[in-house]
Amino acid sequence: MSGSTHTVTNQAPPLVGYDVFTSDRALTEAVERHLAPELLAEARDELALLGRASGSEQVREWGELANTFPPRLRTHDRYGVRIDEVRFHPAWHRLLGRSVSAGLTDAWGRPGGHVRRAAGFVVASQPEAGHGCPVSMTHAAVPALRVEPELAAVWEPAATSHVYERALGTVAEKPGVLLGMAMTEKQGGSDVRTNRTEARPLAADGEYVLTGHKWFCSAPMSDAFLVLAQAPAGLTCFLVPRVLADGSRNPFALQRLKDKLGNRSNASAEVEFDGTTWARRVGEEGRGIHTIMGMVAATRLDCVLGSAALMRQAVAQAVHHCAYREAFGGLLVEKPLMRNVLADLALESEAATVLGMRLAAAYDAVDADGGDAGRERALLRIAVPAAKYWVTKRCTPMVAEALECLGGNGYVEESGMPRLLRESPLNSVWEGSGNVQALDVVRALRAGPEVLDAFLREVGAARGADHRLDRAIRGLLVELADLEGIEARARRLVERMALVLQGSLLVRWAPPEVADAFCAGRLGGDGGSAFGTLPHTLDLRALVERARVAV
């Protein structure tokens, strides 16, 4: 049989062997914009190192392996002793070790730490997103730990360490630890006030034992967990270590691992506390939600950043494919309709990146505790849930459209696009789904005038630069003037707030062709409901070239 029929032509080469950071112009510009000049050189070097690794064939293979061979639960050892451990493919540990060593759990108190860490999170999540869950929670646990200075003195140095140690052990003996979260229960989900797990105080101050369950325990192989339980004075936050100070295992029964749509490299478990599970109180009794909210807010921002990473990888793959693939007499990237689709995808990706990085910069401002710290804190209170609502919701249709750009090739697992698509709904569900975010924005609006004032100052910084943005701001002010019946229209309001905020940031900082396209297609009513419906008079070629990875 002749082999001529099996000659492969007109296929795009794999997108590997490139620097994920420096090839992303929106991300690199954001780092340059938000970091102090004296920090830039070191940050660029660190992020470029991480970027080259993330774009390498080896790390891409780790991502495939970690998802092809998902975690397995081992409840007992060979002798029948209960161990409740999760076993991972070695590729998972390599991915996690790479991200920890890159400082992705170390942001609090480090100059420019949140911007540097956010950019690194976007870069490291692109070859494999699942390992970002324990990285995110470990980073986000710091504000909750700091409520108890004695606890923070022990756990924070280990949590912010750049050393990954996979074996369980006491915090005193480990060079670095991971922290997880266990809040939701099967009867309540996001309504954590209905939690039934009970915390009974012991004789020693701040020590309790827990009885109950958790329906979702993220990253159950972590060294400790922040848990919500009902203490005598009400819902309270606790730290539950896996290994106690004497080296014995804390009773922490893993019932099963969840079989999830995506995020398959990462373990999510159901957990039982048997009445002897030891816990240390974090914060005052009855103040559990207040204590945990610092962690929740930080993980919500990571949902935005994680979605931005998926979007960026999806559009990079789509543009790369179309730059090589020929159809109907020419390259796909040169076809006017395909160029419109790619430009629209690139626009969505850039808007998500710019918004996520602006919020990371706000965290740095709050950490620095300068004159604008109060305003930035107020901005985070309203902008984080608004961004989490909108960016995570845009992720799935955007990734699906990018997959379609590859045609049937994109529907095949080997392309990597199906994994991106399965991962894409995750960030909209975790840390509070869409309605929770929308209602949180409503609560922020009612919390005090300083919150809305911070938001309006931010969007108002671009006022007068684009008539479509100005008109959208005026329309938003009309919506905000009447809060009657706001709950039923909260999604519509939050969508508008997120779009106006993205438009303001792009008008101020993005190239004119990007800002013009966003204002036309997202604020001016000149775009359709599907991607690829931008006005043809825009400079679509420039948007596509800006998003293209040079290899």
Salt bridges, closest charged atoms under 4 A:
ASP24 OD2 - ARG312 NE 3.73
GLU29 OE1 - ARG546 NH2 2.68
GLU32 OE2 - ARG44 NE 3.66
GLU42 OE1 - ARG116 NH2 2.93
GLU46 OE2 - ARG110 NH2 3.37
GLU46 OE1 - ARG116 NH2 2.96
ASP84 OD1 - ARG82 NE 2.91
GLU85 OE1 - ARG87 NH2 3.69
GLU85 OE2 - ARG249 NH2 2.68
ASP106 OD2 - HIS162 NE2 2.89
GLU128 OE1 - HIS131 ND1 3.31
GLU156 OE2 - ARG146 NH2 2.73
GLU185 OE2 - LYS214 NZ 2.98
ASP223 OD1 - LYS174 NZ 2.65
ASP259 OD1 - ARG264 NH2 2.96
GLU270 OE2 - ARG256 NE 2.45
GLU270 OE2 - LYS258 NZ 2.79
ASP302 OD1 - ARG117 NH1 2.66
GLU334 OE1 - ARG339 NH2 3.00
GLU334 OE1 - ARG541 NH1 3.04
ASP344 OD1 - ARG522 NH1 2.85
GLU348 OE1 - ARG394 NH2 2.97
GLU348 OE1 - ARG522 NH2 2.80
GLU350 OE2 - ARG546 NH2 2.85
ASP367 OD2 - HIS114 NE2 3.34
GLU376 OE1 - ARG358 NH1 2.96
GLU413 OE2 - ARG422 NH1 2.69
ASP440 OD2 - ARG300 NH1 2.65
ASP440 OD1 - ARG381 NH1 3.24
ASP440 OD1 - ARG443 NE 3.66
ASP453 OD2 - ARG457 NE 3.03
GLU458 OE1 - ARG358 NH2 2.86
GLU458 OE2 - ARG508 NH1 2.91
ASP466 OD2 - ARG468 NH2 2.76
GLU479 OE1 - ARG489 NH1 3.14
GLU479 OE2 - ARG492 NE 3.35
GLU479 OE2 - ARG496 NH1 3.01
ASP516 OD1 - ARG468 NH2 2.67
GLU545 OE2 - ARG548 NH1 3.94
